[in-house]
Amino acid sequence: MRLLPLLFSLVACCSSTLVMAGTRPLLDIVDIQGVRDNQLVGYGLVVGLPGSGDKAQVKFAAQSLNNMLKQFGVQLDEANLPKSKNVAAVAIQATLPPMAGAGQAIDVTVTSLGDAKSLHGGSLMLTPLRGVDGKVYALAQGNLVVGGIKAEGQNGSSVTVNVPTAGVIPAGAIIERSVETLQQSPDLVLHLKKPNYKTARNVVTAINNTFGPAVARAENWSKLVVSAPLDADNRTTFMAMLQDLTVEEGSQRPRVVFNSRTGTVVINDVVRVKRAAVSHGSLTITITEQQGAVQPLPFSQGETVPVQNSGVDVTQQNANMILLPEGTSLDTIVQAVNSLGATPTELMSILLALDKAGALDADLVVI
């Protein structure tokens, strides 16, 4: 393959690539097909809890404890399942990193499935972790680290800090099966994290300028195909050279992101508006309820009658109008909106109105 001599002769050229303004490392803007994380999940028991485990009504916790005891030769009557508040049924989650090999340790997250009050002080029994294909890829076990705490009094009052029913076990799982994620094929497929025609062209140009013509090609604005060596050692060197490449990203469409649940608004620095006039005002209606009583006159043998008094107050703020010149920047937008006294939700309403009027040069994203 003619690529191999060229590969080693250009190792020094890769490190001398100029870093232009607005450039980023290649592997920061692309995903390599086949190099990915894999999710693992398991079901197990946390033991050693100080009476804060699952209650008797959580049947699956008692059944799981019974099944575990049978593996150690302890036979119990199915009709009389063990009732222990020191045990909790839990779900275990972990992420299998790409290229991870057998014997490596990974972190696991443990969360309660039943009505356990806290997992603090518990220890996870040996639990297999399976992938989506049903195969066991890791074994988890160890003492939990719980960041939350819960305290209760005899009168029913309680105080809870953070989440006591979830914890982690650092390096709590040992990988038993490796996953060959990067296929040994002549073509290496790269996917842009932010699809862009100019970025795709810049990536192809940077690779071809370093390794030679026709090494990389763009199939579309997101998928790039790169010819790579088949030999494992040469392929590692090739990937190291790709990692050192820097590429100038193409311009992205400005965005305004609005979180409808928290009211958070994030405006991109390149957001601009066309010439527009903005008016904002709000109507506040306040209703108050007061309970009273009508007392009878002395010696009238009347009865006290309860009455309900309602008060309605309507307040309308004066609607101020501001003029946004052509090409108004982010700073001007924020200052203008703040001068109107708008809340984040009201800010989103203003931005929506500007977008409908064709005056907002950005995409609105609601999450």
N, C-alpha and C positions, 0 to 999 in steps of 0.2 A: 504494500500500500504506500503510495507516494507521500501520504500525509505524515508518516512516522519520521522520516529524515527532516522534513520541514518542521515538525513538532519540536524536536530537540534543538534545532538550529535557531529557533525563535523564542526560546525560554527567556533569554535576556531582554528581548524586545517587549515582552508582555509587561515586565515591571517598569518599563520606561514610558508606558502609555500616559499621555497628558491627561490631567484631571481638569476638565473644563468647569466653568461655573454652572451650577445646577446639575452636575453629574452625580450618579450614584453607582455603587458596586453592582455588577451584573446580577449576582445571586440575591440581591435585595429586592429586585424588581421582577424576578421570574421564579416560577416553581418548576422543578425538574420532575417530569412524569416518571412515576415509579418510586420517587423519594418522598415518602409521606409517613405520617404517624398512623398508628392503628389503635383503635379503642378496645380496651379489655373490660370485662365486667364479671362479677362473681357474686355468690350468695354465701354468707357464712354466719358464724356466731361470735359475739364478743362476750367473754366471761370475766369473772372477777369484779363485777360491779357491786358497789356497796348498797344493795337494795334498790338501785335506781333503774333496773332492767325492765323488761316487758312484764306486764301483768298476766294473770291466768287466762284472760279472755283472748289473748293472742295465741291461738292454737298452733300456728305454724312454727312459732318459736319453740314450744314444748315438743312438737313432733321432730324438729330438727335436732334438738338436744337428745331425744330418745334414739334417733338414728345414729348420732355420733357415739353414744354410749354403747350401742350394739357392736360397733366396729372394734371396741375394746373388750368385748366379751361380757358386757353388762346387759342382762335380759330383764326387761320391764314389761309389765302388763300394759297392752295398748289401751285398755279402759282406764288406767290410772297413770296418765302421763305425768312426768315430773313437773312440779310447779316451783320454779325458782325465780326470784326477783333479781338474781345476780347475773342473769343471762339476757342478751338482747339479740334479736335477728337483725342483720345488717346487710346492706348492699355495698359491694366494693367496686371501685372504679380505678382504672389506671390507663396510662398512655404508653404504648410500645413505640419507642423512637425508631426512626429509620436506621437500618444497618445494625441494629442492636443484636448482640450475640448471646448465646447461652452462657449463663453465669453472671451476667450483669445485673445490677440492682436498680430498681425503679421505685418511685414514690407511689403510694396508693392513698385514695380517699375513701373513708368509711362513713356511711350515713345510716341512721336508724330506719327500720321498716315498720316497727311496731309502735307501741306507746311508751317506750322507755323515756325516763325523765332526763337522763344524762348518760353519756358514755365515758365520763371522766373516770380514770383509774382502771379502765378495762383493757383486756388483751384479746387480740383477734386470733382465733384458732386457725390452723392451717387450712387455706382456702384456695382452690384452683381458679384461675382467671382465664376466661375463654374469649376467643375472638368471634367475629360475626359468622365464621364458618363452623363454630362449635368446637374447635380444637383448643386444647389447653396450651397456653403460651407462657404462663407464669404461675408461681405459687406464692401466696401472700400470707404473712404471719408476723406478729409483733405487738408491741405495746403502743396504744394510741396516744397521740398528742392532741388534746382538746382545748381549744381556745376559749370556749364558753363555760359558764358556770350557772347553776341554779340552786337557790336556797329557799326552803319552805319552813313556815312556822306551824305550830300545832293548831292555830286558829284558821288555817287555810291561806294565809297571806304568803306570797312568794316574790322573790326577786330573781330575774333572769338577765344575765349579761351575755351578749353575743348568742351563739347557737351551741348549746351543750350537747346536742344530739348528732353532731358531725365532728369528725376529726381526721387526722392524717397520720400515716406511718412513714416517716422518711426512710427511703431505701428499704421499704417493707416487703417488696416482692422480688423474687429471683426469677429471671427469664430462663425458661426451660426449652424454648423452641425459637429459633431465629427465623426471620422473614427476609427472603431475598427480594428486595424492593426494586433495585436497579437492574433491569434486564440487560444481559450482555448481547446487545444488538448493534449493528453498525450505526444506527441513527439514535441520537440523543434528542428527545423532544422537550422543548422549553415552552412554558405557558406564561404569558405576561400577567402579573397580578392586576394591573390596570390596563386593559386592552387599549392600544393606541397605535395608529398607523405609523406615525413618525417615530415613536419609540421602537416599534418592530423594525423599521428600516435602519435606525441607528444601531440596534443590536446586531443585525446582520452585517452591517458595514464594519463595526468594530471587530467582530469575529473574523471576517474575511480579510481584513487588513492585518490581523495578527497571524492567522494560520494559513492564509492563502486563499485564492478565489474559489468559489463554489463549495466552500466547506459548510456554510450556513445558508439557509434559504427560509423565506417567510411564506407559509401557506395561507395565512390570513392575518388579521390585525392582532391576533392573540397567540397563535401557534407558530413556533419556530422549530425547524428541524436542522440538527447539526450532526455532521459526520464525525464520529469519534473512534479511537482505536479500540480493538477488541481485547488486546492484551491487558490484563488487570493492572499491571504496574504502569504501563503507558497511559491507560485510561485515567489512573489517579493523577498522573502528572498533567494530563490534559484538563481535568477538572480543576486542579490547582491554578492553572493558567486562566481558566474561565473565571475563577473566583477573584482574580486580581484585575480583571477588566473593569473599566468604568464606562458608563454609557449615559449620554444626555437624554433625559426623558422629554417626550413631547408635551406640549401644553395640554392641560386638562381643563374641562369645562368647570367654571366656578360653581360652587355649591353652597347652599344654606341648609344646614341640618337642624331639624327641630325634633326634640323628644317630647311627644305628646303626654307621656306619663309623668315626667319630672319637670316639664316646662323649660328645659335647657335649650338654648339657641346658640349655635356655633356658625359664624359667618366666615367664609374664606377671605383671605386678605385681598384677593383679586376681584372681589365682587364689585360691580359698578352698576349704577342706575342711570337711566336717561332722565331728561328734564321732566320733572313731575311736581305736582303740589299735593301735600299730604295734610289731611285734617283728622284730628282724633278727639273724641269726646266720649264720656261714659255717663250712664244713667244709673243712679243708686237709689233703690227703694228699701227703706227700713221700716219694718213692722214690729211694734212692741205690744206685748200683751201684759196687762195688769189685772190682778184679781182684787176685788173689793167686796164690801158688804153694806147693805142699807139697814140701819138700825131703826126700830120702831120708836115712837114717842113714848116718854115715860107714862106708865099706867094705862097704855092703850091696848094692852094685851095682844100686841102684834108680834110677828115673828121676824127674825133676822133673815134677810134674803141676800144670798151671794150674787154678785154682779161681775161681769167680765168687760173690761175696758180695753179697746184696741186703738192703737195709734199708728198712723201711716204717714211716713215722711218721705218725700220725693226730692232728691237732690241731683241736679244735672250740672256737670262741670262744663265750663266754657270750652268750646272746641277751637283750639288754636290751629292755624294753618301755616305750614312752612313750605318753602320752595327749595327743591333739590335741583341744582344745576346739572347740566349734561356731564356725564362721567364722574359723578360724585363717588368718592372713595369710601372705604370701610369706616375710617375714623369719622368722617362727616356724617355717615348714616347713623352710627352709634350716638354721636353727640346730639343729632337732631331728634332721635327717638327718645333719648333720655330727657331732653328739654320738654317733651310732651308728657313725661311722667308715665310712660307705658310700661306695663308688666311684660314678662317674657311671652305670655299668651297673647297679649295685645300686640306685641311686636310681631308675632307670627301672623296675626290678622292683617297688619299693615303690609308685611312682605307679600302675603297672598294677594292683597289688593294691587300692589305694585306689579306683581307678576301677571295678573289678569289684565291690567292696563297696558302690558307690554313694555313697562319701564324698567323691569328688573333683568339685568343681564347675568342670570345664574339659574341653576336648577334647584328646585325646592325638594328636599328629601325629608320625609316624615318617618320616624322610627318609633 
